[in-house]
Amino acid sequence: MSGGGGNGNPPSASGSTPAVAATPSVEIEARLRAALAPVSLRLRDDSAHHAGHAGAREGGHYYLEIVSARFAGLPRVHRHRLVYDALADLMQKGIHALAIDARAPDEQQKPGL
């Protein structure tokens, strides 16, 4: 789309609407969807529960539930590595803590999730 795009933003020099900065959660989800093609993805931002502790200044605290065929047959450590690889630089700036529940589509969901 070119021009103002009807969103109230003026077109940039290239004629397209300027990009809006994504929130950390949106960026995390976009990267995981692109890298792992999950059949289900739920990301919870728990940062508010950690306000005031030293690590909170370094980035957010998140809980991730992700189901992807890419995890089939892989042990937990390899599944987590795939997630960390997809989020590479965000793990250094933007994410302080990430709890991960990574499953393949044929694995039973844990009770209570």
Backbone hydrogen bonds in HBPLUS format (Angstrom, degrees):
<---DONOR---> <-ACCEPTOR-->    atom                        ^
c    i                          cat <-CA-CA->   ^        H-A-AA   ^      H-
h    n   atom  resd res      DA  || num        DHA   H-A  angle D-A-AA Bond
n    s   type  num  typ     dist DA aas  dist angle  dist       angle   num
A0003-GLY N   A0015-GLY O   2.62 MM  12  5.43 151.7  1.70 163.7 169.3     1
A0007-ASN N   A0004-GLY O   3.49 MM   3  6.48 169.9  2.50 125.5 125.4     2
A0012-SER N   A0016-SER O   2.66 MM   4  5.44 169.5  1.67 151.0 154.0     3
A0015-GLY N   A0012-SER O   2.80 MM   3  5.15 158.5  1.85 114.1 121.4     4
A0027-GLU N   A0023-THR O   2.98 MM   4  6.24 163.7  2.01 161.4 166.1     5
A0028-ILE N   A0024-PRO O   2.87 MM   4  6.06 161.2  1.91 153.8 158.9     6
A0029-GLU N   A0025-SER O   2.97 MM   4  6.15 171.5  1.98 151.3 153.6     7
A0030-ALA N   A0026-VAL O   2.94 MM   4  6.08 161.6  1.97 148.5 154.0     8
A0031-ARG N   A0027-GLU O   3.03 MM   4  6.18 162.5  2.06 150.0 154.1     9
A0032-LEU N   A0028-ILE O   3.01 MM   4  6.23 163.3  2.04 155.2 160.0    10
A0033-ARG N   A0029-GLU O   2.91 MM   4  6.05 160.6  1.95 152.9 158.3    11
A0034-ALA N   A0030-ALA O   3.02 MM   4  6.15 158.6  2.07 145.9 151.7    12
A0035-ALA N   A0031-ARG O   2.98 MM   4  6.10 159.0  2.02 148.6 154.1    13
A0036-LEU N   A0032-LEU O   2.86 MM   4  5.63 160.4  1.90 147.9 153.3    14
A0037-ALA N   A0033-ARG O   3.10 MM   4  4.85 141.7  2.25 124.3 128.4    15
A0039-VAL N   A0067-VAL O   2.78 MM  28  5.71 144.1  1.91 148.9 161.0    16
A0067-VAL N   A0040-SER O   2.90 MM  27  5.17 163.7  1.93 151.5 150.6    17
A0042-ARG N   A0065-GLU O   2.77 MM  23  5.09 158.1  1.82 157.2 161.7    18
A0065-GLU N   A0042-ARG O   2.84 MM  23  5.09 162.8  1.87 154.8 160.0    19
A0044-ARG N   A0063-TYR O   2.82 MM  19  5.08 166.2  1.84 154.2 158.9    20
A0063-TYR N   A0044-ARG O   2.87 MM  19  5.08 153.3  1.94 146.3 154.4    21
A0046-ASP N   A0061-HIS O   2.74 MM  15  5.21 144.0  1.87 143.7 153.0    22
A0049-HIS N   A0046-ASP O   2.99 MM   3  5.63 142.9  2.13 118.3 128.0    23
A0050-HIS N   A0047-SER O   2.91 MM   3  5.33 157.6  1.97 114.3 121.8    24
A0053-HIS N   A0050-HIS O   3.18 MM   3  5.98 169.0  2.20 140.8 143.3    25
A0056-ALA N   A0053-HIS O   2.90 MM   3  5.57 149.5  1.99 122.1 131.3    26
A0057-ARG N   A0054-ALA O   3.39 MM   3  6.15 158.5  2.44 117.3 121.1    27
A0058-GLU N   A0055-GLY O   2.93 MM   3  5.24 144.6  2.06 108.0 118.7    28
A0060-GLY N   A0094-GLY O   2.96 MM  34  6.11 161.7  2.00 132.5 126.9    29
A0096-HIS N   A0060-GLY O   2.77 MM  36  5.29 157.8  1.82 138.9 146.5    30
A0097-ALA N   A0060-GLY O   3.17 MM  37  6.58 163.1  2.20 147.6 148.9    31
A0062-TYR N   A0097-ALA O   2.89 MM  35  6.17 158.7  1.94 143.4 149.6    32
A0099-ALA N   A0062-TYR O   2.92 MM  37  6.33 164.9  1.95 153.2 155.0    33
A0064-LEU N   A0099-ALA O   2.78 MM  35  6.04 165.4  1.81 163.3 168.1    34
A0101-ASP N   A0064-LEU O   2.79 MM  37  6.06 147.5  1.89 154.6 165.6    35
A0066-ILE N   A0101-ASP O   2.93 MM  35  6.31 164.1  1.96 161.5 164.1    36
A0103-ARG N   A0066-ILE O   2.95 MM  37  6.40 162.1  1.98 158.6 164.4    37
A0068-SER N   A0103-ARG O   3.02 MM  35  6.55 149.4  2.11 159.0 164.7    38
A0071-PHE N   A0068-SER O   3.12 MM   3  5.72 164.2  2.15 114.2 118.9    39
A0072-ALA N   A0069-ALA O   3.14 MM   3  5.46 163.6  2.16 112.5 117.5    40
A0074-LEU N   A0071-PHE O   3.02 MM   3  5.44 165.2  2.04 135.6 136.2    41
A0078-HIS N   A0075-PRO O   3.06 MM   3  5.55 125.8  2.36 111.9 124.7    42
A0079-ARG N   A0075-PRO O   3.12 MM   4  6.46 152.6  2.20 152.5 160.9    43
A0080-HIS N   A0076-ARG O   2.92 MM   4  6.17 164.6  1.94 159.1 162.7    44
A0081-ARG N   A0077-VAL O   3.02 MM   4  6.18 148.2  2.13 136.2 145.1    45
A0082-LEU N   A0078-HIS O   3.10 MM   4  6.37 150.9  2.18 142.0 148.1    46
A0083-VAL N   A0079-ARG O   3.17 MM   4  6.57 154.0  2.24 146.9 153.6    47
A0084-TYR N   A0080-HIS O   2.83 MM   4  6.14 168.6  1.84 158.3 161.1    48
A0085-ASP N   A0081-ARG O   2.80 MM   4  5.95 156.4  1.85 149.8 156.5    49
A0086-ALA N   A0082-LEU O   3.11 MM   4  6.27 151.6  2.19 140.0 146.9    50
A0087-LEU N   A0083-VAL O   3.15 MM   4  6.44 136.8  2.34 144.1 156.0    51
A0087-LEU N   A0084-TYR O   3.15 MM   3  5.11 129.7  2.41  93.8 107.2    52
A0088-ALA N   A0085-ASP O   3.38 MM   3  4.92 164.9  2.40  97.5 101.7    53
A0090-LEU N   A0087-LEU O   2.69 MM   3  5.34 125.3  1.99 136.9 153.0    54
A0091-MET N   A0087-LEU O   3.15 MM   4  6.12 136.9  2.35 141.6 148.0    55
A0091-MET N   A0088-ALA O   3.09 MM   3  5.57 141.7  2.24 109.2 119.5    56
A0092-GLN N   A0089-ASP O   3.05 MM   3  5.20 144.2  2.19 100.4 111.0    57
A0093-LYS N   A0089-ASP O   3.04 MM   4  6.36 142.1  2.19 144.4 155.5    58
A0095-ILE N   A0090-LEU O   2.86 MM   5  5.77 129.9  2.12 176.9 162.8    59
A0107-GLU N   A0104-ALA O   3.09 MM   3  5.59 168.3  2.11 122.5 125.9    60
A0113-LEU N   A0110-LYS O   3.41 MM   3  6.10 153.4  2.48 141.4 139.1    61
